[in-house]
Amino acid sequence: MSLDLLSTPTATEPWTDPAAYWTALSRAVEGLSGPIATLSLPALRYNALDMVVRAGGVPIRLASKSVRVRGAIDATLALAGYRGILAFTLPEALWLAETHDDVVLGYPTADRAALSTLVADERAARCITLMVDDPAQLDLVDAVAAPGSRPEIRVAIDADASWRAPGLGHIGVFRSPVHEPGDVAALGRTIAARPGFSLVGLMMYEAQIAGQGDATGSGDAVIRWMQRRSGAELRQRRSEIVAALRDVAPLEFVNGGGTGSLEYTASDQSVTELTAGSGLFAGHLFDGYRAFQPAPAAAFSLEVVRKPAPDIATVLGGGWIASGPPVASRQPLPVWPAGLQTVPREGAGEVQTPLRGEAARDLRVGDRVWFRHAKSGELAERVDRYHLIDGDAIVGELPTYRGEGRTFL
């Protein structure tokens, strides 16, 4: 189906009343069996428009890995304030470029088969920008097709945005090997000197700001201190990197940020576009941020299949763990009925998940329990469709990548 996120503007915020919200979802799917994934249209609209407001007029490039539903990607990009896609694999970028003309690959690729397809397709080469942080990645492209035998390949540099804190060391994620302005400029000159490549952009993702909640518990004061210090350092360094690269090539874009840092990154005058995607579906990892409170747009529901004890209800499935460190926050979160928790020694299981709590005493075989995934896009790898819910009714469905027969990573 075609999804129009502006067709019915959000007038209320039903998710602020959890009992009414999750009960309405249960009524909507009561005729269905098995694991069910849902998208609330009012919540999805709210999140999409709220991110535009938070971006303050800076265009948002949509991170497809955090959605993985082509219908939702298309609908979001139809909104003013969104422009272009940040893809996560080259095969995915090639697929999306069949219908979109601005796809930046957010990560380096070593997929020779996909590179062969890219260099053989002049339109795809115009629409897709590869991400690099090492001349070896250029060598790989040249090994697939020499510069004179292929279209010019658009590339952007991924520069490290982590904070190398005095006395503390590396704070952030381990991505690019180029960190200092001189190192990034040297790589830019290498690219500019290589036949068959065009340097068009820069990306710097500040995970220690965008991906770290600052309202999660007792350590919040330390997190906020770190983010202030890191943000100040990054603003200066990114400005120097952009200035150095603009002496090498006329950059089309400077990309930064993520759902968790839209306000901060938009205020950086050296940035021309933001990246966000997770905030659309709002996995529960985004519950711990002061700056915004996204609506729980995506959820999934599992059926109770047995009662091993009066205060335990076991649902079928549930082991849909998010990527990242193997900690409790990566587990799916049971949200309705309220008060249920996984059993520490079992967690969320491959085939079954026991849930303990007073609410389990009222659950019967065949009842449903609602969960939220920790991350936003990874749920789509477990289901073939999302049922679209408005109020207490199913109003349509959208296939996930998996539902369209695509498994990119």
N, C-alpha and C positions, 0 to 999 in steps of 0.2 A: 504494500500500500504506500501511497505518497503521504508524507507527514508534513503538516504545516504547523510550525510552532507558534505562529501568530494568529491562527484562525479563531482561537478562543482565549483572549488574554486572561491571565490569572487574576481572579478577583478575590479569592480567599487563599488561605494557607492551611489546608486540612491536616497536614502532617504535624501541626502544633498541638493537635489533640490525638495522641497516639492510639488511644482506645478506639476512637471513631475511625481513624485512618486505617489501621490494620484490620479492623473488623470489616470495613467496606471492601478492602482487598480480598478478604476471605469470601465474602458474599459474591464478589465478581468471578472467582475461580471455582466456586463450589461444585460445578458440574464437570470439572477436569480431574484427571488422575495423574499420579506420578510427580516427579520434581517439576516445578513450574517457576519460570523466571518472569518477572513483570517489570514494566516501566510505567510509572505514574505520569500521565501527560501534564497535569498541573505542576507537579514537582519538576519535571524536565523543562517546562517553559520557564519556570521561576529561575532555575539554575542558569539556563542559557542567557537569559536577560540580565541576571544579577552579575554574571561575569563581565558582560559588556559595560555595565555601570562601573564595576571595580577597575576595569582597564582604563577608564578615563579618556577615551577617545583614541587610544593606541590600538591598532588592529590586532586581533587574536588569530594566530595560526592554530588550527585544531589538531591536537595530538591523537592520531587515529588509534594508537595502541590502548588508549584509555576509553575507547568506545567499541570498536570492532563490530559495529552495526552500520552497514552502508546507508540504510535509510535515515538513521539518526545523524550521520555525518553530513549527508546531503541537506537535510532540513536545517541543521545548525549553520552550515555555510550559506544558506539563503538569507540569514539574518544580517542586517547591517551591523558591522562591528567585527565580523569574522572574515578572514581572507586566507585561503590556502590551507594545505594539509602538511603536517609533519608525520611522515610514515615511519614504520619501524623495520621493515625489510624491503629489499629491492623487488622481489616478486610482488609484494603487496603494492608498492609504489607503481609498478608497471600496470597492475590491475586497476588501481584508482585513476591512473593517468588516462585510461580509456575514456573517462567522463569528466576529468578535472585537468586544468592546465597549469596548476601551480602546486607541485608536490616536492617537498624537501625531504630527503631521507635523513632521519635524525641520527643515524649510527653508521659507521663504516661498514662496507660489505666486502665479503670475499666469495660471493656467489658467482662463479664463472659462467654458469648457464644463464643466469639473469643478466649479467653484464653482456653476454653475447646477444641477448634479445634487445637490450638497450641500444647497443652500438649499431644494430641493424635497423633501427626504427627512428627516423629523423624526427618525427613528431614527439615520440617519447623522450628523445634527447633534449628537445626544446622545453619540455614540461617538467622534467625531473632534475633535481639538483642532488648530487652525491655529497656525502659528508666525509671529510678526511682530516686526519691529524698527523699523518706520516707519509713521506714520499713513497714508501713501499706500497701504499694503497693506489697511488698513481701508476706504479710499475705493474700492478696487477691488471689494471685497465689496459695498459699498453700491450701486455702479454696476450690479452684476449683479441685486441685489434689495434694495429699500429695507427698512429695519429693520421697519416695520410689516407687511410682506408675507412675512416669512420667519421661521423659528425663530431663537432666539438662538444666536449662533455663539460657540463656546468658543475662546479664544485664549490662547497663552502667549508670553512675551517671550523672545527669544534675546538675551542680553547677552554682550558681548565678554569672553572670558576670557583673552585674550592678555596678555603682560607688556610694559608700556611701561617698559623698563629705562633707568635713568639712564645717559646716555652711549652707550647702544646702540640705543635706539629700540624699534620694534615687534618683538617676538619672539612668534611664534605664527602663526596663520592670520588672514586678513582675512575676517571674517564680519560681525558686527553693528556698526552705527555707534554704539551706546550702550555706554559703557564705565564711566563713573563712576556711583556710587550716585545722585547727583542727576539725572543724565540718564535712568537707568532708572526712577526714581520718577516723573519728569515724564511719561514715556511711559505708565507705569501709570495715572497720573491721567487722561491723555487717553483711554485705553481705557475706564476706569471711567465716564467722562462720556459716552461714545458710546452711544446707544440701539442695542440689537440685538447687543451684544457682552458677553461675560463673561470677565474675566481670571481664569484658573484655575491658571496655572503659570509657572515660570521655567526656562530652560535655559541652562547655561553650560558649553561644551565646551572643556576645556583641552588643545588639540592639542599644545602644546609639551611637555606631560608625557605624555599618553596616546599620542600618535602619534610619539614620538621615542625610538628605542631608545637605551639607555645602555650597551650592551656590544657595540659594533660596530667599535671600533678605537682608533686613537691619540687621537681627540678625546673619548673618553668622560669624562675628568675635567672638561672644560669643560661637557659636556652635563649631568653630574650637578650641577655648581655652579649652572648655569642653572635646572635643575628645582627645586633646593632653594630658591633665591631666589624664583623665580616662584611656587612652591607656597605659600610663606609669605605673599607679597603677595596672592595670590588668596584664600587662606583668610580673611584679614581683609576684603578688599573684598567677597567674596561674602556674608559675614555681614552687612555693612552694607547691601548691596543687598536681601537677603532681609528684613531688619528694616524697611527703607523701604517695600518693596512690601506687606508684611503690614499696614502702616498704611493701605494703599489697598484691598486685597482679601484675603479669606481664601484663600490659595493652597492648592490641592490637592496640588501637587507642586513640588519643587525638584530638577531633574535635572542631573547632572553626570557627567563622566568618560568613559571608554572602556575597551576591553580592556586597554590598556597602563597604566592608572592606577587600577585598581579599589581597591587597598589605600589609596592616598593619598586618593582622593575619598571612599571609605567612612568615612574617619576625620574628615571635615569634618562637624561637627555640624549645619551649616545645610542639608546635602543630605539629601533624603528618598528618592531613588532614583538608581540608576546606569544608564548605558547601555553595552551591550556587544553584540557580535555577531561581530566578526572572529575572536575567539578560538575560536569553535566549529570553523571549518574550518581556521584557522591558516595563512594565506598566509605565505610565507617572510620577509616583512618583520618578523614577530614573533619571528624567531630571535635578534634582537639585544637582548634585555631580560634584566636580571639577576633581576628579581623572580619570573619564571615561565618555564616552558619548555613551551609547548603541544605536543601531539602533531600530526604532519602528517596531519590527517584527510582533507583534500581533495587530490587529485592528478589529473593527466591524463597519458595515454600516447599517443605518436605512433610510427608505423611507419617504419623505415628503408626508403628506396626506391632509394638508390644510394650508391656509394662512389667519390667523385671522386679520392680518394687513400687510401693504406693507413691513414693515421691520421685520416681524416675520414669520418664517416657522416652522410648527409643524410636528415633525416626530413621527412615531408610535413606542412606546416603549421608552427605554432609561434609566429607573430607575435601572440600574445595579450598585448600590452603593457598594464600597469596604468596607470591615470590618475596624474597627479602630474607632478613635474619629469621631463624626458626624460633620465634617468640610468640607469646600468647596473642599479641595484637594482630598477628597475621591469620588467625583463625576466623572463620565466619562467625558473626555475632548473632546469637538468638535474640530477637527483639520482641516477639509477641507469640504467646502470652508473656507478659513481663515477668522477670525474676528467674528465668531459666538459665542454667549454666552448664557448660560441658563438664564432664568428669575428668579431673586432672590426669589420671593415669591412662585415659583413652583419648581425650580430645575429640576432634572431628574425624570420624572414621571413614575408611574407604567405602564400606557398604552400610554401616550403621553408626549412628551417633546417639549415645544415651545422654539425656538431659535431666539434670536434677534441679529441684526447687519446689516450693509449695504449689506453684501453678501446675506442676505435673500431676498433682493429685486429681485435678479436674479433667485432665486430658484422657481421651479414650482412643482405642484403635480406630484409625480412619480420620482423626482430627488432623489439623494442619498446624505447623509451627513455622513462623516467618523468620528469615535470616537476612542479614546484610553482609555482603562480601567485604573483605578488608579493602581491596582495591576496586577500581571501577571497571576496567576493560577485561580483566582476566575471567570474570564470570561468563563472558560470552564464549570462552573456549569449552565450557561445560554443557551448554545448551544450544539447541539449533534455532531457537526463536525467543523473542520477548513478546509476551502478551501486553498490549497497550491498555491501560486502565484509566478511566475517567470516572471518578466517584466510585460507584459499586458495580460498574459494568465494563466488560471487555469491548473495546471499540475498534480493535484491529490487532494486527501482529506484524512484527518485523523480523526477518531472518537475520541471524548473526552471520559473521564470516563462516563459521562452521556450518550453519544452515545453508549457505550457498556453496558448500563443498570446498571451502578455502581454509586451510590450516597453515598459516605462514610461519608460526614459531611456537 
